[in-house]
Amino acid sequence: MHPIGHYQQIVSDYFTSASIIKEPKNLYEPISYILSLGGKRIRPVLTLMAAEVFNANCREALPAAVAVEIFHNFSLVHDDIMDDAPLRRGHKTVHEKWDLNTGILSGDAMLILAYQYFESYEPPIFKELAKLFSKTALEVCEGQQWDVDFESRSDVTQPEYLKMIEYKTAVLLGAAMKMGGIVAKTSENNCNLIYNFGLNLGIAFQLQDDYLDAFGDPETSGKQVGGDIIENKKTYLYLKALEQGSAGDKELLLEYFEVQPEESATKIAAVKQLFTATGADTATKNAIEAYTLKAFATLEEMDIEPEKKEVLRKFGENLMQRTV
C-alpha cells in the first residue's frame, strides 16, 4: 500500500494531463473547468486505494476512479443549479460563469463521459462496474430529490434525513470502493464489506459536511458559511436542535426556517447560536464519530492484511478530523 498522497497524485496527474476540450467548446470547456478546480477527490482515491487493498495495481482501477470523479462533479454542477449556489471550491459555479443552459447540458455530457470510462475493462468487469454505477447513480438522484422535498416539509424525521444522505452522498463512496474491489477481482464478500466501509464513512462524511457548513471556516472551505441555513435545509444539526431544545428554542428555530429575513447574516448567526445552545453541534459530532466507528467495524471482517486495515482506518480518522 502507498500513502494517500500517492493516490491523490495519480488522480491529479491524470486530470492535469487529460484533454477534454473539443468542439463545441461551450459544451466541453465548462467540463474541463469544473474538473480543474480539484477539490478533495476523495472518491477516486478510494477506488485506487481499494484496488491495492485487494492486491491489484492501483493504476488498473484508474478508469473506474476517473468515472466516479466525473460523475461526482456532474452531480455538483446540477446541485449548484438547483441550490442557486454562487461558489464551488472558492470559484464561480458553472452556471454562474457561463449560464443555466450550459450548466445543464455540460452536466448531462459529464454523465455520459463517466460511463465511457468503463469501456476500458473486459466484458465481465465492465458489466459489474456498469451495473453498480447505474444503481448508484439512480440512488444519488433519489437522494437529491428527497433533499429538495425536505426543504418544504416541516415534519422531516432523523431516520428520513439519514436515509437521504446515505443515498445522496454515502452510496457513491461505497460504490467507489467496491469498484476497486471489482477491478481487483476480489471475493464478493470482500466487495460487500468494502462497500459498507465506504457507505458508513460516507454518512459520517456528510454529517461532517453539514457541521462544517455551519461552523467551518470559509477561508479553508471555499464555501458560503450557513448556506444550508439560508436554504432552510433540515440537516442533522437542525433536527437535533428541535429534538433537544426547549419549547422556546423549537418555536424560534421553526420561525427562522419559515421566514427568510432580508439580512441572511442575522438568520445564520441566530440559528448557529441555537445549534450550540441545544447541544445539536455536540450531538452531530458524536454521530460523525459513531458512523466512523461503524465503518471501522467492517475492517475486522475483511480478508486483508492487518497493515492494510490500518491504512483504511487512518484514512477514516483523517476524514473525521477534516476542516474542509
N, C-alpha and C positions, 0 to 999 in steps of 0.2 A: 504493500500500500504506500501511496505517496501522501505528502502533506496536502491539505486542502488547497493551498496556493497553487500547487501543480495543476490541479484540475481547472481551477479558475483561469490559469494562464492559457491552457489549451483552448478553452471556450473563448477567451478574449482574443487570442491569436486568430482563431477561426473567423470571428466576426470582423476583425480588423482587416483581414486579407480577402474575405469573401466579397464579391461584387454582385449586388442585386440591381444596380442601376441599368435599366434598359428602357426601351420605348413601350408605352408612352411614359415619359419621365414623371409626369404628375401622378402616376399610379405608384411608381417604384421609389421615387425619392422620399416620400413620407415613410415608406417601409424601412429604407436604409437609415433614415433619421432616427426613428424610434429605437431601432436595434443598436444604433451607435451610442445611445445615451447610457448604455451599460446597465446600471442597476446592480443588484446583489447577485443575480444569475445563480440563485440557489438551486433551481430546478435542474438545469443541465449538469451542474456539478454533482448533484445527487445521482443522476443517471450514470455518469462516468465512474463515480465512486462505487456504486452498486455493482457495476460490471467487474471491477477489480476485487471487490469483496468476494465475489464468486469465481475468482481466478481467471478472468479474461483480461486481455489488454484493453485498457480503458478507451483507446482510440477506436476500437471496434464499435463502441457504443456512441461515437461522436454524431453520426447522422440522427440517431434517435434523440440524443441530447439537444441537438440544434432544432429538431422538430418541436420538442417540448418548449424550448425558449421562444421560438417564433409564435407558437400557439398562445403562450402566456402573454406575449406582447400584443398579439391580436386582441386578446380579451381586454387588455388595458386600454387600447385605442378606443374600443367601443364603450368600455366602462366610463372613460373620461368624457365621452359624448353624452352618455346618459346622466352623468353627475354634473355636467357643465363645468368640469374642472379646468382651471387655467394653467396649472403647472403639473408636470410629471418629471420627477428626478431633478427638480430645480430648473427645468426648461419648459418652454411653451409646449402644451399638448398639441397633437397633430391637427385637431380640428381648429385650434386657435391659430396655429402657424399657417395652415392652408385654409380650409373651410370645411363645413359639415359634410358635404357630399364626398369630398376627398377622403375624409376620415372613415366614412362608412365603406367606400369602395376599396381603399387600400387595406383596411382591416379584413374585408372579405378575401382579398387576394392572399393575405398572410395565412389565412386558414388553409387555403389550397396549397400554398407553398410548404406548409408544415407537413401535410400528407405526402408530398412528393419525396421527402427525405427518407421515408420508409422503403422507397423503391430500391434503395441500396442493398437491401437484405434478400437472402434466398427466400423462396415462397413460404416455407413453414414459419420462419421467423417473421416475415412480412405479415402473414395472416394474424399471428398472435399480437404483434405490435399494433396493427391497424384495428383489430377488434377491441383491444384495451383502450386505444386512443379514441375511438368512436364513442365508446361507453363513457369515458371520462369527459370528453368534450360536451356531450349532452348533459351530463350531471352538472358541469360548470354553468351551462346555460340555465338549468333548473335552479341552481343556487342563486344566480344573478336575479332571476325573476322573483324568487322569494325575498331577496334583499329589497327589490323595488316595492313589492307588495307590503312589506313590513313598514315602509315609510308612512303609509296612510292608515295603518292599523294601530289601535291603542291597546290591543289585547295579546300582543306577542308574548309567548312564554319562553323561558330559558331553554327547554328542550328543542323548541322550534328554531330558536336562534342558533343553537349548537349544530343542528342539522343543516341549517343554511350555510354556515361557514365550512362545515365538512364538505358540502358539495361545491361551494363557490371557490374554495381555496385548497382544502386539505386533500381532496381526491387527486389533484394534479401532482402534488408532492409524492403521494403514494404511488401513482402511476409512473412518475419519473424514475423512482427507484425500482419498481417492478420491471420497467423496460430494460434497465441494466441487467437484471436477473435473466430476463428472456434472451437478451443478446448473448449472455454468458452461458446459456443453456443449463442453468442450474435446475434443481428439483422444483416441482410445483409447490411443495410445502415451503421451501426457501423463498420462492417468489411471493407467496401469500404473506409470509412473515415480514419480508422487507417492505411489502405494500403497507401492512399495518403499522410498521415502524414509521414510514413516511406520513401515513394518514394522521396518526396521533401527534406527530411532530408538527404537521400542518395545522392542526387545530390550535396547538399551543402557539404556533407562529402567527395565526390570525388574531388570536386573543392579544398577543403582544402588539400586533399592528394596531388594534383598537386602542390599546393603552397608550401607545406612542402617539396616536392621532390626537389624543387629548393632552398628554403630559410630555411628549417628546420635544426636542429642540429643533425648530425649523431650519436652523443653520446646518444641522447634520442630516436631517431627514429629507430636506428639499421639498417638503410638503407644507401645505397651508395648515397651521395649527387649528384644531377644532373643526375641521371640515365635516366630520361625522355629526357633530353637534348642530352645525348650520343646516345640514341636510336632514335633521331630525331622525337620524338612524338609531334604531333600537338595539344598540350594542350591548354586550355583556355588562359593561360599566353601567349603562342606563338601567338595565333590568335588575341588576344587583342593588342599585340605589333605590329603586322602587320597592324591592323586597325588604331591604334592611332599614330604610329611612322611617322617620316618624310620619304621622299623618300630615303634618305641615310640610315636611320635606317632599313627600309624594305629591301633594297638591301643587307645590311650587314647581316641581320638575315637570309635571304634566302640563302646567300652564306655559312653561318655557317651550315645550315641544308642540304646543298647539298654535302659538302666536309667534310669528317671526318679527322681532324688533327691527327698527331701522338701523340700529347700531349693532352689528354682529358681535363685536368685541365684548359688549356688555353681556350678551347671552352666553358666550363662551366662558367668560370669567365666572359668571354665576353658576352655570352648570358644573364646571370643574370644581367649584367650591362644594357643591352638593355631593359630587362623587367622592370627595375627600371626607366630608363630614359624616357621610353614611357608611364609610368603610368600603365602598364599592371598589375603590382603587386597590386596596389590600386584597379583597376577595378575588379580583381579577388576576392579580399577581400569583395568588395561591392556585388558581385554576390553571394558569400557564405552567406552573411547576408540576401540578398533578398530571396533566396530559403529557408533559415531557417524560415524567417517570413511567407513565403507561407505555410510552414508546420504548423506553429502555427495557421494560419487562420482556418485550418480544425478542430482544437480543439474546436472552438466556436460552430460548428455544431454537435459535438459528444454528444450522450446522456449518459453522465457520470457525476459524482460529480465534483464540482469545484476544490476540492483538488487534484483529480486525473489528471485533466487538468494541474494543476500547476506542478505536478511531471514530466509529459511529457515535459512541457515547459522547466523546469530546466534541464532535460536531454539534450534537444536540444541546450540549451545555453552552457552547458559544452562541448558538442561535437564541437560547433563552435569555442570554445576557446582553443581547444586541441593543443598540441605541438608535438604529435607523431601520 
